[in-house]
C-alpha cells in the first residue's frame, strides 16, 4: 500500500472513531445483524432442543447423538478460515449475505432428513455458513462503529440475538411433544433468516475500512460522510476534529507469522477454544443430560428454556459493561465465576437449585461470549482482520468437534457431575492464559491495537499526528 493510501486509511479510521453517537444507519445495521444472529443462534440450539425427540424416534444412543452434535464444528472451522479470507479479498457485505442464504437453505434441508446420519452431514455443511457469517459480522461491527461504542453495540446485537435461545426452547416445548416428526418444524422456522437478505442487499453497506484498502476511496467517503451527517443531525453540533493515532501496516498474509500476531492468535485461540467448549458443552448437551439424569423430556425442555432465558440477560450485561471495563480483565473475572458455578451445578440434585445455578452459569457464559466476540477482531489489522479473527474462531469450532465426543465419553465413564467439573477446569485454564498473556483493547483505536502500540505510545503518536488533521496557525 502506498504512503498516500496508508494515510487515507488512518484519516478515515480517525473520522469514524470521532463520531460521538451511533447514527440511524448504525442502528439499522445492528437491527439487521441481530436478525441474522437470531436465526444463527436458533439454528445452533434447534438440535439441542430436538435431540431428545430424535433419540426417542430413531432409537439413538448418546454416542450417536454426539456425532450429529460434533459435525457442525468441522464446517464452522472451515467457514471461519475460508469465510474470513474471502471477506478480506471480496468484501464483508457480499460474503455475509451469501452465507446467510447458505445456512438457511441447509437448515431447511435438515427438516426433511430421514435419519441421524443425514442430519449430521447437513449440520456439518450448514456449520460452514453459520460460522462464516458470525466471524464476518463481528469484523463488520468492529470496523463501522467508533471505538468507544463498538463493544456496547456488539453487546446489543447479541442481546437481541440471544432472545432466540428461550424462543427456541419455548417453541420446542410446545411443538415437539405434539407427535412424531413434529421436531422438523423447528428447523423450518430456523430457515427464516433468508427473509432479511433482500433488505441487506439494499441497505447494508460495505465496510469503509475495507473499501479504502481496496482503493475504492469514493465509496468509502460516501459511507463515512453519510454517518458524519447523521451524527451532526443527531447532536446538533459540529464533530470534533479527527485524531490520527497510529500508522496502518501494509503487510501481507505472511504478517500473521510475525511474533506479535503469533502470540495474539495463540492467546485468542485458547480463549475461544475454552469459551466454545464450555458454551456447547453446557448449552447443547444440557437437555439430553438432564433426560439421562431422570428428567422427563418435557421437564428437561422446561428447565432448559428457563436457563436459556438468562443468556439474554448475560448479553445485555455485556452491552452495559463491555466498553467500561477493560475487556481482558472482564473476561478473566467471568471465567473464574463461571468455573465456580459449573462445579456447583454438577453437584446439586434439586430441580429448583439446578435451574437457579444454571441461570447464573448461562448469564455469565453469555456475557463472556459477547465480550470475547468484541475482543477477538480488535487485535488484528484491517487487511488481516477477517482471516485473523476467522482463524481464531475456527480453531474454537474445531475444538467444539472434539468437545462433543469428550462430553459423551466423560458422561458415559464418570457421570453427570464429572462433565461439569471438566467444564470448570476449562474455564479456569483459558482465564489464566488470558490473564498472563492477553492484550488490552478497551477504548483503543483499532490501528493502535493492531500495531502493538502501548497506551503510552498511542498517546505520543496522537500528540504528534494531530497536526496532520488540524489547521496550522499562521
N, C-alpha and C positions, 0 to 999 in steps of 0.2 A: 504494500500500500504506500502511495506517495505521501510526502510530508503534508501536502495540502489536504489530501483525503483524511489523513490522520487527524489533522486539526479540525476538519469538518465534523468528524465523529465526536471529538472531545466537546466541541461547542454545542452540537445538538444534544448530547447527553446532559450537559450543564443546563440547557434550556428546559429539558424535561424535569430535571431534578429541582429546578427552582419553582415549579408550579405549586402554589400554596394549598390547593384543594384538588379533590378528584372531580373531574368535569362530568357533564351529562354524558358525553361519549364514553368516558371511563366506566360510568355506571351501567350503560347499555352493554358494553363488552363484558362486564362482570356478570350481568344477568344471563347473557348467552352462555358464557363459560360455565356458570353454575348449573344451567340446564343440562349441558353436556356431561358435566361431572356427576350430576344427579343420576343419570342413566348409567354412567360408567360404574358408579358405586352400586347401583341397583343390580346391574348385571353380575357383578362380582359376588354379592351376597345372595343372589337368587338361588345359586346352587346350595348354599348353606341351609337355606330355608326349605328347599325341596328335597334335599338329600335323604332325610328320614322316609319320605314317601317313596322315593326311588328304591331305597333299600328294602322297603316292605314289598313294593310291587314287583321288583325283579329278583328278590331273594338274595341280596348282596351281602358281602361281609364288610367289615370296617376296612380291611386291606384293599378291597376292590373300590371302595369309595375314595381311598387315598389316591388312586391313580387319577381319577377324574378331578380330585382336588388339586393335584400336582401339575397336570399338563398345562394349565394356563400360564404357569410361571416360565415355561420354556418359551412360549410365544411372547410373554412380557419381556423377557431378556432380549430376544431378537428385536422386538418392537422398540425397546428403549434405545438400543445402539443404532439400529438402522434408521428408525424414525428421526432420531436426533441428527444423524448425519445428513439425511435427506432435507431436513429443515434448514441446516446450515448451508446447503447447496441451493435449494429451490424456494426457501421461504417458510416462515412459521405458519402463515394462514392457510395456503392450499393443502399442505400436508395434514394439518389439524382436521380440516373439514373432510378430507378423503378418509381419514382414519375413523371419524365418527360414522360415516356411511358403512365402512368396512365392518366395524364391530356390531353395528345394528343388524346388518344382514346375517352375520354369523349367529347372533343371539336368536334371531327368528328361526334359523335353521335348527337350533337346539330344541326348539319346541316340537319339532317333528321327529326327533331322534328315536330309533327303535330299541336301543339298548345302551348300556352304560359305556361300552367301548366307543360308540359313535358320539355320545356326549363328551367323552374325554378328548377325542380328536377335535371336535368342533370348538370346545372350550380352549384347547391349545391354540388353534388358529385365531380365534377371537381375541385371545390374550395379546397377540401382536398389535392389533388396532387399539385395544384398551390402553395399553401402557404407552404406546407411541403418542396417543392423544394426551395422556396425563403429563408426560415429560415436556411436550411442546407447550401445553397450557401454562405450566409453571414458568417456562422460559419467557413466554409472551407477557405474562403479568410482570415479571421482573424487569422487562425491557420497556414497557409503556407507562409504568407508574413512577412518580417521583420517589426517591429513595426513602423519604420519611413516611410514605403511605403504602409501599409495596407489601410489607408484611401484613398490615391491617386488612388490605383488600384481598390478599390471598386467603387470610382467615375468613373473610366474608364469603368467598367462593365456597370454601369447604364447609362453612356453617350451613349455607343453603343446600349444598350437595348432600351433606350427611343426613338431611331430613329423609333421604331415600332409604336409610337403614331401618328406622322404625316403620316407614311406609311399606317397605318390602316385607318386613316381619308381620305387619298387620294384615296386608293383603294375603300373605301366605296362610296366616291363621284362619282367615275367612274362606279362601278359595280352595286350598289344598285338601282339607277334610271333606269336601263335597263329593268326592268319589275318585275312582281310579283314573289316572291320566289328567286330573284337574291341575296338577302341578305344572303342566305345559303352558297354561295361560300366564303364569308368572314370567316366562321367557318372552311370550308375545308382548306383554306390557313393556318388558325391558328393551324391546327394539324400537320404541317410540322416539328415541333421541334423534332419529333421522329427520323429524319434523322441523328441527331448528336449523338445519343445514342451509336451506334456501335463504333464511334471514341472514345467516352468517355470510353467505356469498355476497349479499348486498351491503351489509353494514359493518362487517368486521374488517379492519384494515390490516395491512402488513405491518410488522414491527418496523418503526422508522430507523432504529439502530441497524437492523439487518439491511434495510433499503440503502442506507448511505454507504455501508460496507461494500455493496454491490454496484456502487456508482450511480444509483437511482436517486440522486440528490433532490430533484424537483418533487418526486413523490413523497420523500421523507419530509421535505419542507412543508408540503400541504398538510400532512398529518399533524406535525408539531405546531404549525401556525394555527390550525383549527383548534387544537387543545388550548393554546395560549389565549385565543379569542374567547373561548368558553370560560376560561379561568378569570379573565378580566371582567366578563359579564357577571360571573357569579360573585366576585368580590367587590366589584365597583371601584377597583384601584388598579394602578399600573403594576406590573410584575417587577420583582427585584431583578437586578442585573444578573445574568448567568455567571457562574464562577467555575472556571476550568480547573479541575483538581489534579489530574494525573494524565500522563501520556497513555495512549492506547497501543498495545502491541500489534505489530503487523505480521506476526509469525504464521506458520502453517500448522497442520495437524500434528506434525512432529513436536510441536511445542508442548504437547501434553506429556512428553517424556522428560521435560525439564524437572529437576528435583523439586521445585516449588509445587508443580502440579501433580507429580507422582505422590507427594505427601498428601496433597488435598484429595486426590482421587482415593487414596488408601483410607484416609480417615472418613471421608464422606461415604465410601462404600461399606465400611464396617458399621457405621451408624445406620445406614439404610438397610443393610442385612439384618441388624438387630431389630429395628423397628418392624420390618416386614415379617420376620419370624414370629414376633410377638403378636402383631396385628392379625395375621392369618391363623396363627396357632390358637389364639384366643377366640377371634371372631368367627372364622369359617367352621371350626370344629365344635363350637360350643353346643349347638342344638343336638348334634349327633352324640357328643359325650354325655350330655345330660340324659338322653334317652338310654344310653348304655348304663347310666347310673341308676336307672329305675324310674325316671320321669316318663309319663305318657308323652306321645308326640305332641298333643295339644298343649300340655303343661310346659314342655320344653320350648315350643314356639312362643308361648305367652311370656315365659321368663326371658327369652332372648329378645323379644320385642321391647320389653321394659328396659332391659340393659342397653339395647342399641339406641334407645332414645337419648341416652346420655352421651353418645357420640356427637350429637348436635350441640349439647352443652359444652363439650370439650372444644369443638371447633370454634364456638362463639367466644370461649375463654381465650383461645389463641388470638382471635380477632381483637379482643380488648387489650391484650398484654404484649403481643409479639413485637411491636415497634417501641415498647417502653422498657423492655428488659433485654440485656444482651442475649442473643439467641443461643450462643454456646452455653452460657450459664443456665439458661432456662431449660434447655434440653437435658443437661446433667441432673438438675433437680427433679425434673419429671421422670427420668429413668429410675432414679432412686425410689421415688414414691411408688412408681408402677411396680417395681420389684417387690416391695413390701406388700402391696395389695394382692399381687398374684400368689404369694406364699399363703396369705390368709385365705384367699379364695379356694385354694386347693385343699385346705383342711376343714372348712366348715361343711356341715351337712344339713343345716336348716334351710328350707326353701326360701324363707324370708331373708335370712342373713346372706345366703348365696346371691339373691337378687340385689341386695344393698351393696355388698362388696363388688359385685360385678358391675354395678353402675359406676362406682368410683374408678375401677380399673378402666372401663370404657371411656370415661371422661378424660382421665389422664393420658390414655393411649392416643385418643384423637387429638388432644392438644399437642402431644409430642409429634404426631404425624404431620399436623398442619405446620408446626414450626420447622420441621425438617424439610418440608416442601418449599418453604421460603428460603431456608438456609442453603440448600444444595445448589441452585442455579447461580447464587450470588458469587460463588468463589471461582468462577471461570470467566475469561474474557468473552466479549460478544461473538467473535468469529468462531469460538470453540464452545460456546455455552450449550448449544444443542447436543453435540456429541459428548461433551464432558459430563453434563448432568444426566444425559441419557445412559452413559456408561455406568455411572454410579447407581442409578435407579435400576438398570438392567441387571447388575450384579445382585442387587437386593432381591429382584424377582427370581433370579436363578437360585438363590438360596431358598426362596419360598418353595421351589420344586422339591428340594431335599427336605425342607421342613415338614411337608405333608407326610412323608414316609417316616420321619423322625417321630412325629406325634403319634402316628399309628403304632410304631414299634414300642415306644415308651408306654403307651396306654396298654397295649397287649401284654407287655412284660411286667410292668410295675404298677399299673393302675392310674386312676384319676388324679390323685394328689401329685404323683411324680411328674405329670405333664406340666402342671403349673409351677412346680419347683424348677423345672428345666427352663421355662419361660422367664422366671425371675432371674436366674443366673445370666441368661442372655441380656436382659435389661441392664444388669449391673456391669457387664463387660463392655457394652457399647458406650455406656455413660462414662466409664473410667477412661476409655480411649479418647473420647471427645474432650474430657476434662484435661488430659495431658497434652493433646496434640491439635485440638481444634482451632479454627480461625475465628476471630471476632469480626462480625459483619454489620451489626445493627447501626443504622443511620450513617453508614459509609457509602460513598458513591461506588457504583459497580466497577468503574475503571480503576479507582484507587484500590479496591479489594483485589481485582484480578491481577494487578501488577505486584501484589505483595507488599504494598506500602504500609508502614506502621501508621498509627494515628498521628504521631508527631510529624512523620514525613508528609502525610497528606496535608496537614496544616501549613507546613512550609511551602509546599507546592501551590497551595491555594493563595498564599500571600504573593508568591512570585508571579503566578499566572493571572491574577485579577486584572493586571494592566492590559492583558490581551483582549478583554471584553468590555473594559470601562474606558470612557473617553479620557485622553490625556489633557492635563491642564496646560494652557499656553501662557 
